[in-house]
Structures are given as C-alpha cells and as structure tokens.
C-alpha cells in the first residue's frame, strides 16, 4: 500500500534498481480508494537484483511470489556488514573491524502463514579491537547460522542457532585464547512466542574446547512490566587444571608470581538454578570438586583427596521465613600445612539464603596438641562485604614443638585459652578473648589479636601481650642478649607488626623481687641495655679494664619503658631517684647503675635496631657509679 503522491517516486526508484532485469507481474489488481492505491498480485518475481550503496555492497536479492508461497533470498560476499552495523549504532562506538564477510539467507512463507527461514553469516579472518585495546581479535574465523520456522498467526517461532569462532587469537582483558587450539562454539535451540514475549530455551551449549563446557535450559519472559528468568545451568565434570590455567594462572601470574607455584588437579562440576527478576531473585545450586589436589611447589604444603560439595543459596531480598538449608561437605584425605602435622579433615556444610554454615566444631592438630574451631558462619554472601564469624579454643597444648627452631634452647610449657568471637569482614579480622602460655616459670597472655589489610600485600597484625612472673634466667639463657637472673613482669600494648617488623608498641619491662630468686645481670646484658638506652657501653676506660674480672653483677631493679609510633622510638627508665632516671639500679653495696642521661631522646626505629652495633658519645650515654 502506497500513498498516491509517493507512487511515481517509488516506481522510478524500482526501475533504476532493476536496470535490465526482468520484472514478471501476473494478475495485478490496482484500486484507488480514499487517496491510496492498493496493489495485489498473485505472482511476482525479482530474479537476482544486485544492490550497492555507500554502506552495503555486493548484495543480491531475489523475490518470488505465487502458487501459495512467497520466497525471498538475500546473499553476498564482502558486503561491509560491520561498517553498516556501526553506522546504525549496532556495535560499540570506537571499535575497529577488518576482514571479509559473506551472507546466505532464505525465507519462505506459505498461504497458511507458516514460514521457514535460514541464515548463515561468516566473517573469515576477522580482526577487531576496542578503543582501550583490552579486547581484540586477530584473524579469527567467525561463523553464525540460524534456521527455523514461524507461524505468523500464533506468533510462535522455533529456531536452532550456532556460533563458532575458530582460528586466530582473541584477548578479553586478561584472558587470552588461541582459537585454533581451543575453538569456541555455542549452540542454541528454543522457541519464542512473539505476542507473549516468552523465550523458551530447550538447549544451550557453550564450549571452549579443552577448557570447559556449559549447558543451560529454561525460559526468559516478561511479567509485570519486567523481565523474569527461570533457567538451569549445568557444568559437567571438567578437569580443573585447564580451568585454573585459563581463568587464574595465565591472566594473573605476572601480577601474582606465587600462582606459578600452585598445582591443582581433580574434576569440578556445577549445577545452578536461577529464578526471578532484577530486584527479586533466587539462586540455588551445588559446586563440586572430586578427587582434588592442591599443592605448593617448593613447599611441603599439600591437600590430597579433596572431596567438596559446596551448597549455594543466594536470595534477594531475604525471605521472611528461610527455607530448609541445603547440605554439603568438605573432606580432605591428607592435609599438610606446615608447621601443622599431617592429618585428615572432614566436616559438614550447610547453605541458607546468603549464608554458608559449618555447624559442627572442627578439631585441628597442631604441634603439641590440637585446637578446636567453633562453628563457622559466613553471612551477606552477595553484599559488598561478606562477614565470617567463628571462634577457637585450646587446652594443654605443649609449647616445646611450637618454639622448636625459633628459640635457642628447648622451652617447656603449655598453652590454653579461647578467642570468641572471631570476626572477619572485608580485609579486617578481629578477635575477643585471650590465649595464655605457662612458660619460663610464669605466664604470657595474648589479648584480642587482630589483622587489618588481611588480603592486601601489607597486612598489619595487632595484639596486646602481658607477661607475669617470667624467670629471666630461663628466658635469657643461650641468647645473644646476655643472661639475667630475676623475675620479670610487663606488657606490650597496642603492638602492631607489618612485614615482619614492629611499627607501633607501648612496651613496659620491670623486675620484681621474689623470694629465693637472685637478681644478677651479666656484663653483656648490661652493655646491651646501655646501648638500647642510646648511650655507649659502661665498660670503657678504667671500668673496661676491670670488667673482665667479673662475669655478672647484682642489681636491685631493672625497669624499661619504650614506645614506638610513626617510626619514632623512645626509651626511658622506670626507676627514679631525685633527678636521675635509671634503666638498671645496682644493689646496695655493689653492681652497676645504668643511668638514662637523655630521657627525651627520640630516634628512628631503624637507628634503634642499629644501636647494638654502634658506640656513640659518652655524654649522652649511661654513667657508672
């Protein structure tokens, strides 16, 4: 149907396009009705018309109508489809494409309005790139095909579609694939009800050869002015090693070199069901890892015989009445995580909406005993910051194997206590409670430890420590510091350790008189305390001449208060008599006093570390009396 005023222009356009081609018209009826022209025909044939325009080239069109059917065919090579699609904003702005293309398509409609269609589009040696250079393809062979049938009366369309990318190379941000070695393919079968806007997917298969396969079924439909989905995704058991290489090792090994040392194996699979719309949806499923292995090259750490069934339950918003939990488990036949002894691990898992729960305590062997990990709960799995809550306890753990290799002499003692709750949120871990070690004839208690920046390159460990009644002879025997006899109390408040070194603390050390415990200090220990105070050795000059006659001296008290903050270190004595401040106060009749001549001394922490190897001016050092 054409407007009268447009008829002449349309005829001229058609004649210019047809050129020398032949147009067959049979049984044409033209009627003039209310300013419009109705054209009806029973037979119409356009034999192979070729179109060429500024954007599309080399297209051939043929039409046939008659005998109860209508057929249209469109084909061509080197058409310029990418250029045409870009001009109509069907492709992202700024992308570049090069390479050939070819099109073959055919549609047929019968008198009952039943139709069939087929289309094949190929892009041989296609190269493409986005403006940022993060997505690109080089000489990729791409082909897409679809065929199906349609009932225009009911609006039902059924089709099979296929997409293949073979040959060449492709990069998607960090992810690189050699498509000659691992071709990418997709297959889709389904039906679409046009009038209901309802897509039924009977089969969707996505495959990256030698890496993974993913299958999907379900439906996508419009409901209450919004799109809804009800789909099921299945990943059949797949070797983990190529998956780990493609998605983790290859993309991130330059940024995280330690990934090169990881070796994983076994088979993984997944089953996930997704239902709902943008603001109200549910995802439930299970992720499995069978006959798994995880090892670290050059390290004794290894996990063998991993059997994991990880239940998954995600929901937005949370339901008022949570459904029954989904059950799973984790078992490891042999776990080696130095310094822990080799052992097996086995515990159940339960998933509830947006949470994962280990509802039974876990006993883990450690050198000298075991620790018990309380039930674990992970909440807000789909939020910006998931939260983990648990606790741990121990009783009567032997300290000797824990300190083996880190202390110069064997250390006897036990350790026990509890930390609860332990909370992990984002990169921050906090704990309430304490662990107390009965060691060196006294106790050492750690309070409320924590870590910030846990998953960053520079985590900071925080804790508070108090010690009571430590036997200094047991503590200092065999150390480079020098031996001391006596009993020590003290604390380290707000201790922060980053990259293995303290960066903040408030340290207090003070001896207490105890019956039947002598108070004596070696020459070496006196010398080291003096240098820690920022002064020279007291054993210089005449004092040094006679120092070799003595191995140790009696003392009345040792007291040190040191702080570190913002790389500024201070050290003071805790013993005051008149205007003098002592680090070491000698006995009543003999011994050595170490006097802090510069109580306001402030130095960088690195300089303090070097004080043991440096002798400075005697004016700022301790004085022997």
C-alpha positions as CSV (number, residue, x, y, z in Angstrom):
1,X,0.0,0.0,0.0
2,X,1.4,3.4,-1.1
3,X,0.3,7.0,-0.9
4,X,-0.6,8.3,-4.3
5,X,1.9,11.1,-4.1
6,X,4.7,8.6,-3.5
7,X,3.8,6.2,-6.3
8,X,5.7,7.9,-9.0
9,X,8.9,8.2,-6.9
10,X,8.7,4.6,-5.9
11,X,8.3,3.4,-9.5
12,X,11.3,5.4,-10.6
13,X,13.3,4.1,-7.8
14,X,12.3,0.5,-8.6
15,X,13.1,0.9,-12.3
16,X,16.5,2.4,-11.6
17,X,17.3,-0.5,-9.3
18,X,16.1,-3.2,-11.7
19,X,18.1,-1.8,-14.7
20,X,18.0,-4.5,-17.3
21,X,16.5,-7.2,-15.1
22,X,13.0,-8.6,-15.9
23,X,10.0,-8.0,-13.7
24,X,7.2,-10.5,-14.0
25,X,3.8,-9.4,-12.8
26,X,0.7,-11.6,-13.2
27,X,-2.9,-10.9,-12.3
28,X,-2.2,-7.4,-10.9
29,X,-5.2,-5.5,-9.5
30,X,-4.8,-1.8,-8.7
31,X,-7.6,0.0,-6.9
32,X,-8.0,3.7,-5.9
33,X,-9.6,4.0,-2.5
34,X,-9.7,7.1,-0.3
35,X,-6.5,8.6,-1.7
36,X,-4.5,5.3,-1.5
37,X,-3.6,2.7,-4.1
38,X,-3.9,-0.9,-3.2
39,X,-1.8,-3.3,-5.3
40,X,-2.5,-7.0,-5.2
41,X,-0.8,-9.7,-7.2
42,X,-0.8,-13.4,-7.4
43,X,2.7,-13.8,-9.0
44,X,5.7,-11.6,-8.6
45,X,9.4,-12.5,-9.4
46,X,12.6,-10.4,-9.0
47,X,15.4,-12.6,-10.4
48,X,18.7,-11.7,-8.6
49,X,18.7,-8.0,-8.1
50,X,22.1,-6.6,-7.0
51,X,22.2,-3.7,-4.5
52,X,25.2,-1.5,-3.9
53,X,25.2,1.6,-1.6
54,X,27.6,3.7,0.4
55,X,27.5,1.2,3.3
56,X,26.3,-2.1,1.9
57,X,27.8,-3.6,-1.2
58,X,27.5,-6.8,-3.4
59,X,24.1,-7.8,-2.1
60,X,21.9,-9.9,-4.2
61,X,18.1,-10.1,-3.7
62,X,15.6,-12.3,-5.3
63,X,11.8,-12.4,-4.7
64,X,9.2,-14.9,-5.8
65,X,5.5,-14.9,-5.1
66,X,2.9,-17.2,-6.4
67,X,1.2,-20.6,-6.1
68,X,0.5,-20.0,-2.4
69,X,4.1,-19.2,-1.4
70,X,6.4,-16.3,-1.1
71,X,10.2,-16.8,-1.1
72,X,12.9,-14.2,-0.5
73,X,16.6,-14.8,-0.8
74,X,19.5,-12.4,0.2
75,X,23.2,-13.2,-0.3
76,X,26.5,-11.6,-0.9
77,X,30.2,-11.5,-0.2
78,X,32.4,-8.7,1.1
79,X,29.2,-6.8,1.9
80,X,30.6,-4.5,4.7
81,X,28.2,-5.6,7.4
82,X,30.4,-4.3,10.2
83,X,30.6,-0.9,8.7
84,X,26.8,-0.8,8.2
85,X,26.1,-2.0,11.8
86,X,28.5,0.6,13.2
87,X,26.7,3.4,11.2
88,X,23.4,2.4,12.9
89,X,25.0,2.1,16.4
90,X,24.5,-1.6,16.5
91,X,28.2,-2.0,17.5
92,X,30.0,-0.3,20.4
93,X,31.4,3.1,19.5
94,X,35.0,3.4,18.6
95,X,35.6,-0.3,17.8
96,X,37.6,-1.2,14.6
97,X,36.9,-4.1,12.4
98,X,38.6,-5.6,9.4
99,X,38.2,-8.7,7.2
100,X,35.7,-10.1,4.8
101,X,32.1,-11.3,5.3
102,X,29.6,-13.4,3.5
103,X,25.8,-13.8,3.8
104,X,23.4,-16.5,2.7
105,X,19.7,-16.2,3.8
106,X,16.4,-17.5,2.7
107,X,12.8,-17.1,3.9
108,X,9.6,-18.9,2.7
109,X,6.0,-18.2,3.7
110,X,3.0,-20.3,2.6
111,X,-0.6,-19.4,2.2
112,X,-1.4,-20.6,5.8
113,X,1.2,-18.0,7.1
114,X,3.6,-20.7,8.1
115,X,7.2,-19.8,7.3
116,X,10.7,-21.2,7.3
117,X,13.9,-19.3,7.4
118,X,17.7,-19.8,7.4
119,X,20.6,-17.5,7.5
120,X,24.4,-18.1,7.6
121,X,26.8,-15.2,8.2
122,X,30.6,-15.7,8.1
123,X,33.5,-13.4,8.9
124,X,36.7,-15.0,7.6
125,X,39.9,-13.7,9.0
126,X,38.1,-11.1,11.1
127,X,40.2,-8.7,13.2
128,X,38.7,-6.3,15.8
129,X,39.7,-4.1,18.7
130,X,38.1,-1.8,21.2
131,X,39.3,1.7,21.8
132,X,41.1,0.8,25.1
133,X,42.9,-2.1,23.5
134,X,41.7,-4.5,26.2
135,X,39.5,-6.6,23.8
136,X,40.9,-7.7,20.5
137,X,40.9,-10.5,17.9
138,X,43.4,-11.3,15.3
139,X,42.4,-13.2,12.1
140,X,39.6,-15.0,13.7
141,X,37.2,-17.1,11.6
142,X,33.7,-16.4,12.9
143,X,30.5,-18.0,11.6
144,X,26.9,-17.7,12.8
145,X,23.9,-19.7,11.5
146,X,20.3,-19.9,12.3
147,X,17.4,-21.9,10.9
148,X,13.8,-22.4,12.0
149,X,10.1,-22.0,11.3
150,X,7.5,-19.5,12.3
151,X,3.7,-19.4,12.5
152,X,2.7,-15.8,11.9
153,X,-0.9,-16.4,13.1
154,X,0.1,-17.6,16.6
155,X,3.4,-15.7,16.7
156,X,5.4,-18.8,17.5
157,X,9.0,-19.0,16.3
158,X,11.2,-22.0,16.8
159,X,14.9,-22.0,15.8
160,X,18.3,-23.6,16.1
161,X,21.3,-21.3,16.2
162,X,25.0,-21.8,16.1
163,X,28.1,-19.6,16.6
164,X,31.7,-20.7,16.0
165,X,35.0,-18.9,16.5
166,X,37.9,-20.8,15.1
167,X,41.5,-20.0,14.2
168,X,43.3,-16.8,15.1
169,X,43.7,-15.4,18.6
170,X,41.5,-13.4,20.9
171,X,42.1,-11.4,24.1
172,X,39.3,-10.3,26.6
173,X,41.0,-8.1,29.1
174,X,43.4,-10.5,30.9
175,X,42.0,-13.7,29.3
176,X,43.8,-14.9,26.1
177,X,42.7,-17.8,24.0
178,X,44.3,-19.5,21.0
179,X,41.2,-20.3,19.0
180,X,43.0,-22.7,16.7
181,X,43.9,-24.9,19.8
182,X,40.7,-24.2,21.7
183,X,37.8,-23.3,19.3
184,X,34.8,-21.5,20.9
185,X,31.3,-22.7,20.0
186,X,27.7,-22.0,21.1
187,X,24.6,-23.9,20.2
188,X,21.0,-22.7,21.0
189,X,17.7,-24.4,20.5
190,X,14.4,-22.8,21.5
191,X,11.1,-21.2,20.8
192,X,9.9,-17.6,21.1
193,X,6.2,-16.5,21.4
194,X,6.2,-13.1,19.9
195,X,2.9,-11.8,21.2
196,X,3.6,-13.1,24.8
197,X,7.3,-12.1,24.7
198,X,8.3,-15.5,26.0
199,X,11.6,-17.3,25.1
200,X,11.8,-21.0,25.9
201,X,15.4,-22.4,25.8
202,X,15.3,-26.1,25.3
203,X,19.1,-26.4,24.9
204,X,22.0,-24.0,25.2
205,X,25.6,-25.3,25.0
206,X,28.7,-23.2,25.3
207,X,32.0,-24.9,24.8
208,X,35.6,-23.8,24.8
209,X,37.5,-26.9,23.7
210,X,39.9,-28.4,26.1
211,X,38.8,-25.9,28.8
212,X,35.1,-26.2,29.7
213,X,31.5,-26.9,28.6
214,X,28.4,-25.2,30.0
215,X,24.8,-26.3,29.3
216,X,21.7,-24.2,30.0
217,X,17.9,-24.7,29.8
218,X,15.0,-22.6,30.9
219,X,12.9,-19.6,29.9
220,X,13.0,-15.8,29.8
221,X,9.7,-14.0,29.8
222,X,8.1,-10.6,30.5
223,X,6.0,-10.3,33.7
224,X,4.6,-7.2,35.4
225,X,6.5,-4.9,33.0
226,X,9.8,-6.6,33.8
227,X,11.8,-9.5,32.5
228,X,11.9,-12.7,34.5
229,X,14.2,-15.7,34.2
230,X,13.9,-19.4,35.2
231,X,17.0,-21.1,34.0
232,X,19.1,-24.1,35.0
233,X,22.9,-24.2,34.3
234,X,25.0,-27.3,34.4
235,X,28.7,-27.7,34.0
236,X,29.5,-31.4,33.7
237,X,32.6,-32.7,35.5
238,X,35.6,-31.0,34.0
239,X,39.3,-31.3,34.7
240,X,40.3,-28.4,37.0
241,X,43.8,-28.0,35.7
242,X,43.0,-26.3,32.3
243,X,40.3,-24.2,34.0
244,X,42.8,-23.0,36.6
245,X,45.3,-22.2,33.8
246,X,42.8,-20.3,31.7
247,X,40.9,-18.3,34.4
248,X,43.6,-17.8,37.1
249,X,47.2,-18.7,36.2
250,X,47.6,-17.2,32.7
251,X,45.7,-13.9,33.4
252,X,47.2,-13.2,36.9
253,X,50.7,-14.9,37.1
254,X,52.6,-11.7,36.2
255,X,50.8,-9.8,38.9
256,X,50.9,-12.6,41.4
257,X,54.1,-14.7,40.8
258,X,53.2,-17.2,43.6
259,X,50.5,-18.6,41.3
260,X,53.2,-20.3,39.3
261,X,53.9,-22.5,42.3
262,X,50.4,-23.7,42.7
263,X,49.4,-27.1,41.2
264,X,45.7,-28.2,41.2
265,X,44.0,-31.2,39.9
266,X,40.8,-33.2,40.1
267,X,37.4,-32.7,38.5
268,X,34.9,-29.9,39.1
269,X,31.2,-29.6,38.2
270,X,28.4,-27.2,39.0
271,X,24.6,-27.1,38.9
272,X,22.8,-23.8,39.5
273,X,19.2,-22.8,39.2
274,X,18.3,-19.1,38.8
275,X,14.7,-17.7,39.2
276,X,13.3,-14.2,39.4
277,X,13.8,-10.7,38.1
278,X,16.2,-7.8,38.7
279,X,15.1,-7.0,42.2
280,X,13.6,-10.3,43.4
281,X,15.6,-13.4,42.6
282,X,16.8,-16.7,43.9
283,X,19.9,-18.8,43.0
284,X,20.4,-22.3,44.4
285,X,22.8,-25.0,43.4
286,X,25.9,-27.0,44.2
287,X,29.6,-26.7,43.3
288,X,31.7,-29.9,43.4
289,X,35.4,-30.8,43.4
290,X,36.2,-34.5,43.3
291,X,39.5,-36.4,43.7
292,X,41.1,-32.9,44.1
293,X,44.7,-32.0,44.7
294,X,46.2,-28.7,45.8
295,X,50.0,-28.4,46.2
296,X,52.6,-25.6,46.5
297,X,55.8,-26.1,44.6
298,X,58.9,-25.9,46.8
299,X,56.8,-26.1,49.9
300,X,55.6,-29.0,51.9
301,X,52.0,-27.7,51.8
302,X,49.6,-30.1,50.1
303,X,46.0,-31.2,50.1
304,X,45.2,-34.6,48.6
305,X,42.0,-36.4,48.2
306,X,39.7,-33.3,48.3
307,X,36.0,-34.1,48.1
308,X,33.9,-30.9,48.2
309,X,30.2,-30.5,47.8
310,X,29.6,-26.8,48.3
311,X,25.9,-25.9,48.5
312,X,24.9,-22.4,47.2
313,X,21.8,-20.5,48.3
314,X,21.5,-16.8,47.3
315,X,18.4,-14.6,47.6
316,X,17.4,-11.0,47.1
317,X,15.6,-9.8,49.2
318,X,16.0,-12.2,52.1
319,X,12.8,-14.3,52.8
320,X,10.9,-13.7,56.0
321,X,11.0,-17.5,56.6
322,X,14.2,-19.0,55.5
323,X,13.7,-22.3,53.6
324,X,15.3,-25.5,54.8
325,X,19.1,-25.5,54.5
326,X,21.0,-27.2,51.7
327,X,23.6,-29.8,52.9
328,X,27.1,-30.4,51.6
329,X,30.5,-31.4,52.9
330,X,34.3,-31.0,52.7
331,X,36.7,-33.8,53.3
332,X,40.4,-33.9,52.7
333,X,42.1,-37.3,52.9
334,X,45.6,-35.9,53.7
335,X,46.3,-32.3,54.6
336,X,49.9,-31.0,55.2
337,X,50.2,-27.3,56.1
338,X,53.5,-26.7,57.9
339,X,54.0,-26.4,60.8
340,X,50.8,-28.5,61.3
341,X,51.2,-32.3,61.3
342,X,49.8,-34.3,58.5
343,X,46.1,-35.0,59.1
344,X,42.6,-35.6,57.6
345,X,39.8,-33.1,57.7
346,X,36.1,-33.8,57.4
347,X,33.2,-31.5,58.2
348,X,29.6,-30.8,57.0
349,X,28.4,-27.7,55.2
350,X,25.0,-26.0,55.2
351,X,23.8,-23.2,53.0
352,X,20.9,-20.9,53.8
353,X,20.0,-17.7,51.9
354,X,23.1,-15.6,51.5
355,X,24.9,-17.6,54.2
356,X,27.2,-20.6,54.5
357,X,27.5,-22.5,57.8
358,X,29.8,-25.2,59.3
359,X,27.5,-26.2,62.1
360,X,29.9,-28.5,63.9
361,X,33.2,-27.8,65.6
362,X,36.4,-28.7,63.8
363,X,39.4,-30.2,65.7
364,X,42.8,-29.4,64.0
365,X,46.0,-31.0,65.2
366,X,48.9,-28.6,65.8
367,X,52.4,-29.4,67.2
368,X,52.0,-30.3,70.8
369,X,48.2,-30.8,70.8
370,X,45.1,-29.5,69.0
371,X,42.8,-26.5,68.7
372,X,39.1,-26.6,68.3
373,X,37.5,-24.2,65.8
374,X,33.9,-23.3,66.7
375,X,31.1,-23.5,64.2
376,X,31.6,-21.1,61.3
377,X,29.0,-18.8,59.8
378,X,29.5,-16.7,56.7
379,X,26.8,-14.0,56.1
380,X,26.0,-11.4,53.5
381,X,27.5,-13.5,50.7
382,X,26.1,-11.2,48.0
383,X,26.7,-8.0,49.9
384,X,29.6,-5.6,49.4
385,X,31.4,-7.2,52.4
386,X,30.7,-10.8,53.5
387,X,31.1,-11.5,57.2
388,X,32.6,-14.6,58.8
389,X,32.1,-15.4,62.5
390,X,33.7,-18.2,64.5
391,X,35.9,-18.8,67.5
392,X,38.7,-21.1,68.7
393,X,39.9,-22.7,71.9
394,X,42.8,-24.9,73.1
395,X,43.8,-26.6,76.3
396,X,47.1,-28.0,77.5
397,X,49.0,-27.5,74.2
398,X,52.7,-28.3,74.5
399,X,54.8,-25.3,73.6
400,X,58.1,-27.1,73.0
401,X,57.4,-28.2,69.5
402,X,55.8,-24.8,68.6
403,X,59.0,-23.0,69.5
404,X,61.4,-25.6,68.1
405,X,63.9,-23.9,65.8
406,X,62.8,-20.4,66.8
407,X,64.3,-20.3,70.4
408,X,68.0,-21.2,71.1
409,X,67.1,-23.6,74.0
410,X,64.3,-26.1,74.4
411,X,61.3,-24.5,76.1
412,X,58.9,-26.4,78.3
413,X,55.3,-25.1,78.9
414,X,51.7,-25.3,77.9
415,X,49.2,-23.1,76.3
416,X,45.4,-22.7,76.5
417,X,42.6,-20.3,76.2
418,X,39.8,-19.1,73.9
419,X,39.2,-16.4,71.3
420,X,35.5,-15.8,70.7
421,X,34.0,-14.3,68.7
422,X,36.5,-14.1,65.8
423,X,35.1,-11.9,63.1
424,X,36.3,-11.4,59.5
425,X,34.8,-8.6,57.4
426,X,36.4,-7.3,54.3
427,X,40.2,-7.2,54.9
428,X,39.8,-6.8,58.7
429,X,39.9,-9.6,61.3
430,X,39.2,-9.1,65.0
431,X,39.1,-11.4,68.0
432,X,38.0,-11.1,71.6
433,X,39.5,-13.3,74.4
434,X,42.9,-14.4,75.3
435,X,45.5,-17.2,74.9
436,X,47.8,-17.8,77.9
437,X,51.1,-19.7,77.8
438,X,52.6,-21.1,81.0
439,X,56.3,-20.7,80.1
440,X,59.6,-19.6,81.5
441,X,58.3,-20.1,85.1
442,X,55.5,-17.6,84.5
443,X,52.7,-16.7,82.1
444,X,52.5,-14.8,78.8
445,X,48.9,-13.8,77.8
446,X,47.9,-12.5,74.3
447,X,44.7,-10.4,74.3
448,X,42.3,-9.5,71.5
449,X,44.5,-10.1,68.4
450,X,43.5,-8.8,65.0
451,X,44.7,-8.1,61.5
452,X,43.9,-5.3,59.1
453,X,44.6,-5.4,55.3
454,X,44.5,-9.1,55.6
455,X,44.2,-9.8,51.8
456,X,46.5,-7.0,50.7
457,X,50.2,-7.0,50.1
458,X,51.0,-5.5,53.5
459,X,48.8,-6.9,56.3
460,X,49.2,-5.3,59.8
461,X,48.9,-7.6,62.8
462,X,47.6,-6.2,66.1
463,X,47.6,-7.6,69.6
464,X,48.2,-6.9,73.3
465,X,50.5,-9.0,75.4
466,X,51.1,-9.2,79.2
467,X,53.7,-11.3,81.0
468,X,53.9,-12.1,84.7
469,X,56.5,-13.9,86.8
470,X,58.9,-14.8,84.0
471,X,62.1,-16.4,85.1
472,X,64.7,-14.3,83.4
473,X,67.4,-16.9,83.7
474,X,65.3,-19.4,81.7
475,X,64.2,-16.6,79.3
476,X,67.7,-15.3,78.5
477,X,69.8,-18.5,78.7
478,X,71.7,-19.1,75.5
479,X,70.5,-15.8,73.9
480,X,72.7,-13.2,72.3
481,X,71.4,-10.6,74.6
482,X,73.2,-11.8,77.7
483,X,72.0,-13.7,80.8
484,X,70.0,-12.2,83.6
485,X,68.6,-13.7,86.8
486,X,65.4,-12.5,88.4
487,X,61.7,-12.3,87.7
488,X,60.1,-10.1,85.1
489,X,56.6,-8.5,84.7
490,X,55.4,-6.2,81.9
491,X,53.3,-5.7,78.9
492,X,53.3,-4.7,75.2
493,X,50.2,-2.6,74.5
494,X,48.9,-1.8,71.0
495,X,51.6,-3.8,69.3
496,X,51.4,-3.6,65.5
497,X,53.6,-5.7,63.2
498,X,53.9,-5.1,59.5
499,X,56.1,-7.0,57.1
500,X,57.7,-8.9,60.0
501,X,58.7,-5.7,61.9
502,X,57.1,-3.8,64.7
503,X,55.7,-0.4,63.6
504,X,53.9,0.5,66.9
505,X,54.0,-0.5,70.5
506,X,54.0,0.6,74.2
507,X,56.5,-1.7,75.9
508,X,57.0,-2.0,79.7
509,X,59.6,-4.3,81.4
510,X,60.2,-4.4,85.1
511,X,61.7,-6.9,87.5
512,X,60.2,-7.7,90.9
513,X,61.9,-9.1,94.0
514,X,61.0,-12.7,94.6
515,X,62.0,-14.9,97.5
516,X,64.8,-17.4,96.7
517,X,65.4,-15.8,93.3
518,X,68.7,-14.0,92.9
519,X,68.9,-10.8,90.9
520,X,72.1,-10.7,88.9
521,X,72.9,-9.5,85.4
522,X,75.8,-10.4,83.0
523,X,78.3,-7.9,81.7
524,X,77.0,-8.5,78.2
525,X,73.4,-7.8,79.2
526,X,74.4,-4.5,81.0
527,X,76.3,-3.4,77.9
528,X,73.3,-4.2,75.6
529,X,70.8,-2.4,77.9
530,X,73.0,0.6,78.0
531,X,73.2,0.7,74.2
532,X,69.5,0.3,73.9
533,X,69.2,3.4,76.1
534,X,71.1,5.4,73.5
535,X,74.5,5.5,75.2
536,X,77.9,4.0,75.0
537,X,79.0,0.9,76.8
538,X,79.6,1.4,80.5
539,X,82.7,-0.7,80.2
540,X,85.1,1.7,78.6
541,X,88.2,3.3,80.1
542,X,89.1,2.2,83.6
543,X,85.8,0.4,84.0
544,X,86.6,-1.7,81.0
545,X,90.0,-2.6,82.4
546,X,88.4,-4.3,85.4
547,X,85.2,-5.6,83.7
548,X,86.9,-8.8,82.6
549,X,87.3,-9.8,86.3
550,X,83.5,-10.0,86.6
551,X,81.0,-12.2,84.7
552,X,77.9,-10.7,86.4
553,X,76.8,-8.0,88.8
554,X,74.0,-7.8,91.4
555,X,71.2,-5.4,90.8
556,X,68.2,-4.1,92.7
557,X,65.9,-3.4,89.8
558,X,65.6,-3.3,86.0
559,X,62.9,-1.1,84.5
560,X,62.4,0.0,80.9
561,X,59.6,1.8,79.2
562,X,59.8,2.1,75.4
563,X,57.4,3.3,72.8
564,X,57.3,3.3,69.0
565,X,54.9,5.3,66.8
566,X,55.3,6.9,63.4
567,X,58.8,5.4,63.2
568,X,59.8,7.5,66.3
569,X,61.3,5.3,69.1
570,X,61.7,6.5,72.7
571,X,63.2,4.6,75.7
572,X,63.1,5.5,79.4
573,X,63.9,4.1,82.7
574,X,61.2,3.4,85.2
575,X,63.3,3.9,88.3
576,X,63.7,7.5,89.5
577,X,65.8,8.8,92.4
578,X,65.9,12.6,92.6
579,X,66.6,13.9,89.1
580,X,68.1,10.6,87.9
581,X,66.4,8.0,85.7
582,X,67.7,4.5,85.8
583,X,67.4,1.6,83.4
584,X,69.3,-0.6,85.8
585,X,69.7,0.2,89.5
586,X,72.6,-1.6,91.2
587,X,72.5,-3.5,94.5
588,X,73.0,-1.9,97.9
589,X,76.7,-2.4,98.1
590,X,77.9,-3.4,94.6
591,X,76.9,-3.6,91.0
592,X,76.4,-1.2,88.1
593,X,73.9,1.6,87.6
594,X,72.8,2.3,84.0
595,X,71.5,5.9,84.1
596,X,69.5,7.4,81.2
597,X,71.3,10.6,80.6
598,X,68.9,11.7,77.8
599,X,65.3,10.9,78.8
600,X,63.9,12.9,75.9
601,X,65.9,11.0,73.4
602,X,63.9,10.2,70.2
603,X,65.3,8.3,67.3
604,X,64.1,6.4,64.2
605,X,63.3,2.8,64.9
606,X,65.9,1.6,62.3
607,X,68.5,3.5,64.2
608,X,67.4,1.9,67.4
609,X,67.9,-1.5,65.8
610,X,71.5,-0.5,65.0
611,X,72.3,0.6,68.5
612,X,73.7,-2.7,69.4
613,X,76.5,-2.2,66.8
614,X,77.3,1.4,67.5
615,X,79.1,3.3,70.2
616,X,78.2,7.0,70.5
617,X,79.4,9.9,72.6
618,X,79.7,9.2,76.3
619,X,78.0,12.5,77.0
620,X,74.6,11.0,76.1
621,X,75.3,7.6,77.5
622,X,74.8,5.9,80.8
623,X,77.2,6.6,83.7
624,X,78.8,4.0,86.0
625,X,78.7,4.8,89.7
